[in-house]
């Protein structure tokens, strides 16, 4: 079982910046990072971790009205 700080480190390493400057993360990238440290996640468990440890971000350029 990975330690909390190892999971967070893997999450941060999986974050990518797209052409428009936004930060994104894919579940596949997140699953690969702990795999390099011999911790293996399924896509489902990785999605659950992301959902519980992050807050949703909204584009500021969109009108919410």
HUSUL-V362597 format. One record per backbone hydrogen bond with DSSP energy under -0.5 kcal/mol. NH is the residue of the N-H (numbers start at 1). CO is the residue of the C=O. Records with the same first field share a line. If there is no record, write none. Layout:
BEGIN
NH = CO ; CO
END
This chain:
BEGIN
6 = 3
7 = 3
8 = 4
9 = 5
10 = 6
11 = 7
12 = 8
13 = 9
14 = 10
15 = 11 ; 12
16 = 24
18 = 22
21 = 18
24 = 16
30 = 26
31 = 27
32 = 28
33 = 29
34 = 30
35 = 31
36 = 32 ; 33
37 = 33 ; 34
38 = 35
39 = 34
41 = 39
46 = 42
47 = 43
48 = 44
49 = 45
50 = 46
51 = 47
52 = 48
53 = 49
54 = 50
62 = 59
END
